[in-house]
């Protein structure tokens, strides 16, 4: 298990999402208040916990490759 904390820059979040693959089973990203904002708990589903405005901000910041992995529900 690799565990750590980094500043939530666009580059760091983009790099963490780039790690998502079948061997990576769990990835949890929290905000500075320890609120879960991204969760990958198995190989079939990733969950992003954002308001609609936060989702739009995310869309504007992530690469198109990584944004294609995101579906708003």
PDB file of N, CA, C and O in Angstrom:
ATOM      1  N   UNK A   1       0.838  -1.169   0.000  1.00  0.00           N
ATOM      2  CA  UNK A   1       0.000   0.000   0.000  1.00  0.00           C
ATOM      3  C   UNK A   1       0.885   1.234   0.000  1.00  0.00           C
ATOM      4  O   UNK A   1       1.850   1.321   0.759  1.00  0.00           O
ATOM      5  N   UNK A   2       0.547   2.191  -0.862  1.00  0.00           N
ATOM      6  CA  UNK A   2       1.208   3.488  -0.893  1.00  0.00           C
ATOM      7  C   UNK A   2       0.208   4.501  -0.366  1.00  0.00           C
ATOM      8  O   UNK A   2      -0.925   4.567  -0.843  1.00  0.00           O
ATOM      9  N   UNK A   3       0.617   5.279   0.602  1.00  0.00           N
ATOM     10  CA  UNK A   3      -0.278   6.266   1.185  1.00  0.00           C
ATOM     11  C   UNK A   3       0.498   7.545   1.389  1.00  0.00           C
ATOM     12  O   UNK A   3       1.665   7.511   1.781  1.00  0.00           O
ATOM     13  N   UNK A   4      -0.136   8.678   1.127  1.00  0.00           N
ATOM     14  CA  UNK A   4       0.551   9.941   1.332  1.00  0.00           C
ATOM     15  C   UNK A   4      -0.360  11.114   1.082  1.00  0.00           C
ATOM     16  O   UNK A   4      -1.522  10.962   0.706  1.00  0.00           O
ATOM     17  N   UNK A   5       0.193  12.282   1.300  1.00  0.00           N
ATOM     18  CA  UNK A   5      -0.559  13.518   1.095  1.00  0.00           C
ATOM     19  C   UNK A   5       0.238  14.418   0.165  1.00  0.00           C
ATOM     20  O   UNK A   5       1.453  14.556   0.301  1.00  0.00           O
ATOM     21  N   UNK A   6      -0.462  15.025  -0.777  1.00  0.00           N
ATOM     22  CA  UNK A   6       0.138  16.004  -1.673  1.00  0.00           C
ATOM     23  C   UNK A   6      -0.824  17.166  -1.809  1.00  0.00           C
ATOM     24  O   UNK A   6      -2.017  17.028  -1.539  1.00  0.00           O
ATOM     25  N   UNK A   7      -0.307  18.312  -2.229  1.00  0.00           N
ATOM     26  CA  UNK A   7      -1.161  19.463  -2.480  1.00  0.00           C
ATOM     27  C   UNK A   7      -2.073  19.135  -3.658  1.00  0.00           C
ATOM     28  O   UNK A   7      -1.627  18.534  -4.636  1.00  0.00           O
ATOM     29  N   UNK A   8      -3.330  19.517  -3.575  1.00  0.00           N
ATOM     30  CA  UNK A   8      -4.321  19.158  -4.595  1.00  0.00           C
ATOM     31  C   UNK A   8      -4.225  20.078  -5.801  1.00  0.00           C
ATOM     32  O   UNK A   8      -5.179  20.781  -6.136  1.00  0.00           O
ATOM     33  N   UNK A   9      -3.074  20.069  -6.446  1.00  0.00           N
ATOM     34  CA  UNK A   9      -2.926  20.830  -7.682  1.00  0.00           C
ATOM     35  C   UNK A   9      -3.551  20.041  -8.825  1.00  0.00           C
ATOM     36  O   UNK A   9      -3.753  18.831  -8.722  1.00  0.00           O
ATOM     37  N   UNK A  10      -3.849  20.731  -9.899  1.00  0.00           N
ATOM     38  CA  UNK A  10      -4.391  20.056 -11.074  1.00  0.00           C
ATOM     39  C   UNK A  10      -3.445  18.965 -11.537  1.00  0.00           C
ATOM     40  O   UNK A  10      -3.885  17.870 -11.885  1.00  0.00           O
ATOM     41  N   UNK A  11      -2.147  19.250 -11.546  1.00  0.00           N
ATOM     42  CA  UNK A  11      -1.157  18.267 -11.993  1.00  0.00           C
ATOM     43  C   UNK A  11      -1.163  17.030 -11.100  1.00  0.00           C
ATOM     44  O   UNK A  11      -1.136  15.910 -11.609  1.00  0.00           O
ATOM     45  N   UNK A  12      -1.196  17.208  -9.779  1.00  0.00           N
ATOM     46  CA  UNK A  12      -1.185  16.057  -8.871  1.00  0.00           C
ATOM     47  C   UNK A  12      -2.439  15.211  -9.004  1.00  0.00           C
ATOM     48  O   UNK A  12      -2.361  13.983  -8.983  1.00  0.00           O
ATOM     49  N   UNK A  13      -3.598  15.851  -9.142  1.00  0.00           N
ATOM     50  CA  UNK A  13      -4.841  15.098  -9.307  1.00  0.00           C
ATOM     51  C   UNK A  13      -4.823  14.361 -10.639  1.00  0.00           C
ATOM     52  O   UNK A  13      -5.206  13.194 -10.710  1.00  0.00           O
ATOM     53  N   UNK A  14      -4.381  15.039 -11.694  1.00  0.00           N
ATOM     54  CA  UNK A  14      -4.291  14.401 -13.012  1.00  0.00           C
ATOM     55  C   UNK A  14      -3.354  13.198 -12.953  1.00  0.00           C
ATOM     56  O   UNK A  14      -3.660  12.144 -13.511  1.00  0.00           O
ATOM     57  N   UNK A  15      -2.210  13.350 -12.277  1.00  0.00           N
ATOM     58  CA  UNK A  15      -1.257  12.240 -12.154  1.00  0.00           C
ATOM     59  C   UNK A  15      -1.840  11.076 -11.351  1.00  0.00           C
ATOM     60  O   UNK A  15      -1.619   9.917 -11.701  1.00  0.00           O
ATOM     61  N   UNK A  16      -2.574  11.365 -10.289  1.00  0.00           N
ATOM     62  CA  UNK A  16      -3.188  10.289  -9.496  1.00  0.00           C
ATOM     63  C   UNK A  16      -4.193   9.515 -10.337  1.00  0.00           C
ATOM     64  O   UNK A  16      -4.238   8.287 -10.281  1.00  0.00           O
ATOM     65  N   UNK A  17      -4.994  10.228 -11.111  1.00  0.00           N
ATOM     66  CA  UNK A  17      -5.979   9.555 -11.960  1.00  0.00           C
ATOM     67  C   UNK A  17      -5.287   8.748 -13.050  1.00  0.00           C
ATOM     68  O   UNK A  17      -5.790   7.701 -13.457  1.00  0.00           O
ATOM     69  N   UNK A  18      -4.136   9.224 -13.528  1.00  0.00           N
ATOM     70  CA  UNK A  18      -3.375   8.457 -14.519  1.00  0.00           C
ATOM     71  C   UNK A  18      -2.911   7.121 -13.969  1.00  0.00           C
ATOM     72  O   UNK A  18      -2.651   6.201 -14.744  1.00  0.00           O
ATOM     73  N   UNK A  19      -2.798   6.986 -12.652  1.00  0.00           N
ATOM     74  CA  UNK A  19      -2.399   5.719 -12.041  1.00  0.00           C
ATOM     75  C   UNK A  19      -3.517   4.675 -12.066  1.00  0.00           C
ATOM     76  O   UNK A  19      -3.258   3.483 -11.897  1.00  0.00           O
ATOM     77  N   UNK A  20      -4.751   5.116 -12.275  1.00  0.00           N
ATOM     78  CA  UNK A  20      -5.883   4.208 -12.232  1.00  0.00           C
ATOM     79  C   UNK A  20      -5.735   3.155 -13.340  1.00  0.00           C
ATOM     80  O   UNK A  20      -5.658   3.482 -14.524  1.00  0.00           O
ATOM     81  N   UNK A  21      -5.698   1.908 -12.927  1.00  0.00           N
ATOM     82  CA  UNK A  21      -5.580   0.775 -13.844  1.00  0.00           C
ATOM     83  C   UNK A  21      -6.083  -0.458 -13.113  1.00  0.00           C
ATOM     84  O   UNK A  21      -6.377  -0.390 -11.920  1.00  0.00           O
ATOM     85  N   UNK A  22      -6.187  -1.571 -13.802  1.00  0.00           N
ATOM     86  CA  UNK A  22      -6.682  -2.782 -13.148  1.00  0.00           C
ATOM     87  C   UNK A  22      -5.880  -3.175 -11.905  1.00  0.00           C
ATOM     88  O   UNK A  22      -6.479  -3.604 -10.919  1.00  0.00           O
ATOM     89  N   UNK A  23      -4.544  -3.046 -11.913  1.00  0.00           N
ATOM     90  CA  UNK A  23      -3.819  -3.424 -10.686  1.00  0.00           C
ATOM     91  C   UNK A  23      -4.076  -2.478  -9.506  1.00  0.00           C
ATOM     92  O   UNK A  23      -3.935  -2.875  -8.349  1.00  0.00           O
ATOM     93  N   UNK A  24      -4.456  -1.217  -9.804  1.00  0.00           N
ATOM     94  CA  UNK A  24      -4.719  -0.273  -8.718  1.00  0.00           C
ATOM     95  C   UNK A  24      -6.153  -0.473  -8.245  1.00  0.00           C
ATOM     96  O   UNK A  24      -7.099  -0.096  -8.937  1.00  0.00           O
ATOM     97  N   UNK A  25      -6.312  -1.060  -7.078  1.00  0.00           N
ATOM     98  CA  UNK A  25      -7.645  -1.392  -6.581  1.00  0.00           C
ATOM     99  C   UNK A  25      -8.292  -0.209  -5.881  1.00  0.00           C
ATOM    100  O   UNK A  25      -9.483   0.034  -6.076  1.00  0.00           O
ATOM    101  N   UNK A  26      -7.549   0.532  -5.075  1.00  0.00           N
ATOM    102  CA  UNK A  26      -8.166   1.595  -4.287  1.00  0.00           C
ATOM    103  C   UNK A  26      -7.400   2.894  -4.414  1.00  0.00           C
ATOM    104  O   UNK A  26      -6.178   2.920  -4.269  1.00  0.00           O
ATOM    105  N   UNK A  27      -8.117   3.973  -4.685  1.00  0.00           N
ATOM    106  CA  UNK A  27      -7.570   5.324  -4.694  1.00  0.00           C
ATOM    107  C   UNK A  27      -8.624   6.229  -4.084  1.00  0.00           C
ATOM    108  O   UNK A  27      -9.742   6.311  -4.591  1.00  0.00           O
ATOM    109  N   UNK A  28      -8.280   6.906  -3.005  1.00  0.00           N
ATOM    110  CA  UNK A  28      -9.192   7.826  -2.339  1.00  0.00           C
ATOM    111  C   UNK A  28      -8.533   9.201  -2.307  1.00  0.00           C
ATOM    112  O   UNK A  28      -7.378   9.330  -1.901  1.00  0.00           O
ATOM    113  N   UNK A  29      -9.262  10.223  -2.735  1.00  0.00           N
ATOM    114  CA  UNK A  29      -8.760  11.596  -2.698  1.00  0.00           C
ATOM    115  C   UNK A  29      -9.718  12.409  -1.839  1.00  0.00           C
ATOM    116  O   UNK A  29     -10.925  12.431  -2.077  1.00  0.00           O
ATOM    117  N   UNK A  30      -9.153  13.079  -0.830  1.00  0.00           N
ATOM    118  CA  UNK A  30      -9.925  13.902   0.099  1.00  0.00           C
ATOM    119  C   UNK A  30      -9.546  15.361  -0.069  1.00  0.00           C
ATOM    120  O   UNK A  30      -8.432  15.670  -0.494  1.00  0.00           O
ATOM    121  N   UNK A  31     -10.467  16.265   0.262  1.00  0.00           N
ATOM    122  CA  UNK A  31     -10.122  17.681   0.263  1.00  0.00           C
ATOM    123  C   UNK A  31      -9.470  18.043   1.586  1.00  0.00           C
ATOM    124  O   UNK A  31      -9.258  17.179   2.436  1.00  0.00           O
ATOM    125  N   UNK A  32      -9.150  19.328   1.763  1.00  0.00           N
ATOM    126  CA  UNK A  32      -8.446  19.753   2.974  1.00  0.00           C
ATOM    127  C   UNK A  32      -9.278  19.588   4.246  1.00  0.00           C
ATOM    128  O   UNK A  32      -8.732  19.616   5.349  1.00  0.00           O
ATOM    129  N   UNK A  33     -10.587  19.415   4.100  1.00  0.00           N
ATOM    130  CA  UNK A  33     -11.463  19.177   5.258  1.00  0.00           C
ATOM    131  C   UNK A  33     -11.749  17.699   5.475  1.00  0.00           C
ATOM    132  O   UNK A  33     -12.634  17.339   6.252  1.00  0.00           O
ATOM    133  N   UNK A  34     -11.003  16.846   4.790  1.00  0.00           N
ATOM    134  CA  UNK A  34     -11.169  15.388   4.862  1.00  0.00           C
ATOM    135  C   UNK A  34     -12.494  14.904   4.291  1.00  0.00           C
ATOM    136  O   UNK A  34     -12.977  13.836   4.667  1.00  0.00           O
ATOM    137  N   UNK A  35     -13.097  15.691   3.371  1.00  0.00           N
ATOM    138  CA  UNK A  35     -14.286  15.248   2.644  1.00  0.00           C
ATOM    139  C   UNK A  35     -13.833  14.457   1.425  1.00  0.00           C
ATOM    140  O   UNK A  35     -12.969  14.914   0.676  1.00  0.00           O
ATOM    141  N   UNK A  36     -14.399  13.296   1.224  1.00  0.00           N
ATOM    142  CA  UNK A  36     -14.064  12.459   0.081  1.00  0.00           C
ATOM    143  C   UNK A  36     -14.520  13.137  -1.195  1.00  0.00           C
ATOM    144  O   UNK A  36     -15.687  13.508  -1.321  1.00  0.00           O
ATOM    145  N   UNK A  37     -13.597  13.305  -2.157  1.00  0.00           N
ATOM    146  CA  UNK A  37     -13.982  13.898  -3.432  1.00  0.00           C
ATOM    147  C   UNK A  37     -13.798  12.933  -4.592  1.00  0.00           C
ATOM    148  O   UNK A  37     -14.401  13.126  -5.647  1.00  0.00           O
ATOM    149  N   UNK A  38     -12.969  11.887  -4.423  1.00  0.00           N
ATOM    150  CA  UNK A  38     -12.792  10.873  -5.462  1.00  0.00           C
ATOM    151  C   UNK A  38     -12.568   9.531  -4.793  1.00  0.00           C
ATOM    152  O   UNK A  38     -11.812   9.433  -3.826  1.00  0.00           O
ATOM    153  N   UNK A  39     -13.220   8.499  -5.304  1.00  0.00           N
ATOM    154  CA  UNK A  39     -13.040   7.165  -4.728  1.00  0.00           C
ATOM    155  C   UNK A  39     -13.002   6.121  -5.825  1.00  0.00           C
ATOM    156  O   UNK A  39     -13.862   6.096  -6.706  1.00  0.00           O
ATOM    157  N   UNK A  40     -12.007   5.268  -5.765  1.00  0.00           N
ATOM    158  CA  UNK A  40     -11.955   4.058  -6.587  1.00  0.00           C
ATOM    159  C   UNK A  40     -11.752   2.926  -5.600  1.00  0.00           C
ATOM    160  O   UNK A  40     -10.721   2.850  -4.933  1.00  0.00           O
ATOM    161  N   UNK A  41     -12.728   2.057  -5.511  1.00  0.00           N
ATOM    162  CA  UNK A  41     -12.677   0.996  -4.503  1.00  0.00           C
ATOM    163  C   UNK A  41     -12.609  -0.387  -5.120  1.00  0.00           C
ATOM    164  O   UNK A  41     -12.451  -1.375  -4.404  1.00  0.00           O
ATOM    165  N   UNK A  42     -12.728  -0.474  -6.441  1.00  0.00           N
ATOM    166  CA  UNK A  42     -12.589  -1.746  -7.143  1.00  0.00           C
ATOM    167  C   UNK A  42     -12.196  -1.432  -8.580  1.00  0.00           C
ATOM    168  O   UNK A  42     -11.897  -0.280  -8.896  1.00  0.00           O
ATOM    169  N   UNK A  43     -12.189  -2.415  -9.440  1.00  0.00           N
ATOM    170  CA  UNK A  43     -11.742  -2.188 -10.813  1.00  0.00           C
ATOM    171  C   UNK A  43     -12.864  -1.776 -11.755  1.00  0.00           C
ATOM    172  O   UNK A  43     -12.613  -1.567 -12.942  1.00  0.00           O
ATOM    173  N   UNK A  44     -14.085  -1.654 -11.268  1.00  0.00           N
ATOM    174  CA  UNK A  44     -15.218  -1.369 -12.140  1.00  0.00           C
ATOM    175  C   UNK A  44     -15.813   0.025 -12.006  1.00  0.00           C
ATOM    176  O   UNK A  44     -16.585   0.442 -12.869  1.00  0.00           O
ATOM    177  N   UNK A  45     -15.481   0.749 -10.957  1.00  0.00           N
ATOM    178  CA  UNK A  45     -16.186   2.005 -10.743  1.00  0.00           C
ATOM    179  C   UNK A  45     -15.318   3.008 -10.002  1.00  0.00           C
ATOM    180  O   UNK A  45     -14.612   2.671  -9.052  1.00  0.00           O
ATOM    181  N   UNK A  46     -15.390   4.246 -10.462  1.00  0.00           N
ATOM    182  CA  UNK A  46     -14.779   5.377  -9.767  1.00  0.00           C
ATOM    183  C   UNK A  46     -15.909   6.328  -9.402  1.00  0.00           C
ATOM    184  O   UNK A  46     -16.860   6.486 -10.166  1.00  0.00           O
ATOM    185  N   UNK A  47     -15.810   6.954  -8.255  1.00  0.00           N
ATOM    186  CA  UNK A  47     -16.845   7.896  -7.825  1.00  0.00           C
ATOM    187  C   UNK A  47     -16.204   9.231  -7.507  1.00  0.00           C
ATOM    188  O   UNK A  47     -15.202   9.301  -6.795  1.00  0.00           O
ATOM    189  N   UNK A  48     -16.799  10.304  -8.049  1.00  0.00           N
ATOM    190  CA  UNK A  48     -16.347  11.656  -7.751  1.00  0.00           C
ATOM    191  C   UNK A  48     -17.502  12.356  -7.048  1.00  0.00           C
ATOM    192  O   UNK A  48     -18.621  12.398  -7.560  1.00  0.00           O
ATOM    193  N   UNK A  49     -17.225  12.893  -5.893  1.00  0.00           N
ATOM    194  CA  UNK A  49     -18.242  13.531  -5.065  1.00  0.00           C
ATOM    195  C   UNK A  49     -18.090  15.049  -5.170  1.00  0.00           C
ATOM    196  O   UNK A  49     -17.342  15.662  -4.409  1.00  0.00           O
ATOM    197  N   UNK A  50     -18.810  15.645  -6.125  1.00  0.00           N
ATOM    198  CA  UNK A  50     -18.718  17.081  -6.372  1.00  0.00           C
ATOM    199  C   UNK A  50     -20.086  17.680  -6.612  1.00  0.00           C
ATOM    200  O   UNK A  50     -21.002  17.006  -7.083  1.00  0.00           O
ATOM    201  N   UNK A  51     -20.216  18.958  -6.281  1.00  0.00           N
ATOM    202  CA  UNK A  51     -21.429  19.674  -6.663  1.00  0.00           C
ATOM    203  C   UNK A  51     -21.360  19.922  -8.172  1.00  0.00           C
ATOM    204  O   UNK A  51     -20.317  19.710  -8.791  1.00  0.00           O
ATOM    205  N   UNK A  52     -22.459  20.367  -8.754  1.00  0.00           N
ATOM    206  CA  UNK A  52     -22.485  20.601 -10.198  1.00  0.00           C
ATOM    207  C   UNK A  52     -21.459  21.658 -10.603  1.00  0.00           C
ATOM    208  O   UNK A  52     -20.779  21.504 -11.617  1.00  0.00           O
ATOM    209  N   UNK A  53     -21.344  22.727  -9.819  1.00  0.00           N
ATOM    210  CA  UNK A  53     -20.367  23.769 -10.157  1.00  0.00           C
ATOM    211  C   UNK A  53     -18.938  23.263 -10.011  1.00  0.00           C
ATOM    212  O   UNK A  53     -18.068  23.624 -10.804  1.00  0.00           O
ATOM    213  N   UNK A  54     -18.690  22.429  -9.005  1.00  0.00           N
ATOM    214  CA  UNK A  54     -17.359  21.849  -8.841  1.00  0.00           C
ATOM    215  C   UNK A  54     -17.038  20.900  -9.992  1.00  0.00           C
ATOM    216  O   UNK A  54     -15.900  20.837 -10.457  1.00  0.00           O
ATOM    217  N   UNK A  55     -18.052  20.162 -10.446  1.00  0.00           N
ATOM    218  CA  UNK A  55     -17.860  19.262 -11.577  1.00  0.00           C
ATOM    219  C   UNK A  55     -17.463  20.046 -12.825  1.00  0.00           C
ATOM    220  O   UNK A  55     -16.572  19.626 -13.564  1.00  0.00           O
ATOM    221  N   UNK A  56     -18.109  21.165 -13.061  1.00  0.00           N
ATOM    222  CA  UNK A  56     -17.783  21.985 -14.232  1.00  0.00           C
ATOM    223  C   UNK A  56     -16.359  22.538 -14.116  1.00  0.00           C
ATOM    224  O   UNK A  56     -15.646  22.627 -15.116  1.00  0.00           O
ATOM    225  N   UNK A  57     -15.947  22.907 -12.905  1.00  0.00           N
ATOM    226  CA  UNK A  57     -14.578  23.384 -12.696  1.00  0.00           C
ATOM    227  C   UNK A  57     -13.588  22.261 -12.982  1.00  0.00           C
ATOM    228  O   UNK A  57     -12.549  22.493 -13.601  1.00  0.00           O
ATOM    229  N   UNK A  58     -13.900  21.051 -12.538  1.00  0.00           N
ATOM    230  CA  UNK A  58     -13.050  19.893 -12.805  1.00  0.00           C
ATOM    231  C   UNK A  58     -12.933  19.664 -14.310  1.00  0.00           C
ATOM    232  O   UNK A  58     -11.838  19.428 -14.820  1.00  0.00           O
ATOM    233  N   UNK A  59     -14.045  19.732 -15.011  1.00  0.00           N
ATOM    234  CA  UNK A  59     -14.060  19.531 -16.456  1.00  0.00           C
ATOM    235  C   UNK A  59     -13.120  20.519 -17.146  1.00  0.00           C
ATOM    236  O   UNK A  59     -12.447  20.166 -18.115  1.00  0.00           O
ATOM    237  N   UNK A  60     -13.074  21.741 -16.653  1.00  0.00           N
ATOM    238  CA  UNK A  60     -12.228  22.757 -17.290  1.00  0.00           C
ATOM    239  C   UNK A  60     -10.748  22.550 -16.999  1.00  0.00           C
ATOM    240  O   UNK A  60      -9.901  23.096 -17.706  1.00  0.00           O
ATOM    241  N   UNK A  61     -10.422  21.773 -15.974  1.00  0.00           N
ATOM    242  CA  UNK A  61      -9.027  21.621 -15.566  1.00  0.00           C
ATOM    243  C   UNK A  61      -8.367  20.315 -15.975  1.00  0.00           C
ATOM    244  O   UNK A  61      -7.149  20.275 -16.148  1.00  0.00           O
ATOM    245  N   UNK A  62      -9.135  19.251 -16.132  1.00  0.00           N
ATOM    246  CA  UNK A  62      -8.533  17.958 -16.456  1.00  0.00           C
ATOM    247  C   UNK A  62      -8.282  17.821 -17.949  1.00  0.00           C
ATOM    248  O   UNK A  62      -8.949  18.448 -18.771  1.00  0.00           O
ATOM    249  N   UNK A  63      -7.327  17.004 -18.272  1.00  0.00           N
ATOM    250  CA  UNK A  63      -7.063  16.731 -19.681  1.00  0.00           C
ATOM    251  C   UNK A  63      -8.276  16.027 -20.280  1.00  0.00           C
ATOM    252  O   UNK A  63      -9.053  15.392 -19.567  1.00  0.00           O
ATOM    253  N   UNK A  64      -8.429  16.144 -21.588  1.00  0.00           N
ATOM    254  CA  UNK A  64      -9.577  15.495 -22.240  1.00  0.00           C
ATOM    255  C   UNK A  64      -9.511  13.982 -22.084  1.00  0.00           C
ATOM    256  O   UNK A  64     -10.552  13.331 -22.003  1.00  0.00           O
ATOM    257  N   UNK A  65      -8.300  13.403 -22.039  1.00  0.00           N
ATOM    258  CA  UNK A  65      -8.156  11.958 -21.845  1.00  0.00           C
ATOM    259  C   UNK A  65      -8.754  11.540 -20.508  1.00  0.00           C
ATOM    260  O   UNK A  65      -9.517  10.575 -20.444  1.00  0.00           O
ATOM    261  N   UNK A  66      -8.415  12.255 -19.445  1.00  0.00           N
ATOM    262  CA  UNK A  66      -8.942  11.898 -18.129  1.00  0.00           C
ATOM    263  C   UNK A  66     -10.405  12.277 -17.986  1.00  0.00           C
ATOM    264  O   UNK A  66     -11.149  11.589 -17.288  1.00  0.00           O
ATOM    265  N   UNK A  67     -10.832  13.345 -18.625  1.00  0.00           N
ATOM    266  CA  UNK A  67     -12.230  13.738 -18.533  1.00  0.00           C
ATOM    267  C   UNK A  67     -13.114  12.703 -19.204  1.00  0.00           C
ATOM    268  O   UNK A  67     -14.274  12.549 -18.823  1.00  0.00           O
ATOM    269  N   UNK A  68     -12.591  11.987 -20.199  1.00  0.00           N
ATOM    270  CA  UNK A  68     -13.389  10.971 -20.875  1.00  0.00           C
ATOM    271  C   UNK A  68     -13.702   9.802 -19.940  1.00  0.00           C
ATOM    272  O   UNK A  68     -14.594   9.004 -20.225  1.00  0.00           O
ATOM    273  N   UNK A  69     -12.978   9.697 -18.831  1.00  0.00           N
ATOM    274  CA  UNK A  69     -13.233   8.637 -17.861  1.00  0.00           C
ATOM    275  C   UNK A  69     -14.345   9.012 -16.879  1.00  0.00           C
ATOM    276  O   UNK A  69     -14.774   8.180 -16.081  1.00  0.00           O
ATOM    277  N   UNK A  70     -14.805  10.250 -16.937  1.00  0.00           N
ATOM    278  CA  UNK A  70     -15.760  10.767 -15.944  1.00  0.00           C
ATOM    279  C   UNK A  70     -17.143  10.882 -16.556  1.00  0.00           C
ATOM    280  O   UNK A  70     -17.303  11.413 -17.655  1.00  0.00           O
ATOM    281  N   UNK A  71     -18.132  10.387 -15.845  1.00  0.00           N
ATOM    282  CA  UNK A  71     -19.525  10.503 -16.261  1.00  0.00           C
ATOM    283  C   UNK A  71     -20.307  11.099 -15.096  1.00  0.00           C
ATOM    284  O   UNK A  71     -20.260  10.585 -13.979  1.00  0.00           O
ATOM    285  N   UNK A  72     -21.025  12.186 -15.364  1.00  0.00           N
ATOM    286  CA  UNK A  72     -21.802  12.833 -14.301  1.00  0.00           C
ATOM    287  C   UNK A  72     -23.082  12.057 -14.053  1.00  0.00           C
ATOM    288  O   UNK A  72     -23.796  11.703 -14.992  1.00  0.00           O
ATOM    289  N   UNK A  73     -23.373  11.789 -12.771  1.00  0.00           N
ATOM    290  CA  UNK A  73     -24.623  11.095 -12.427  1.00  0.00           C
ATOM    291  C   UNK A  73     -25.427  11.940 -11.460  1.00  0.00           C
ATOM    292  O   UNK A  73     -26.514  11.538 -11.045  1.00  0.00           O
TER     293      UNK A  73
END
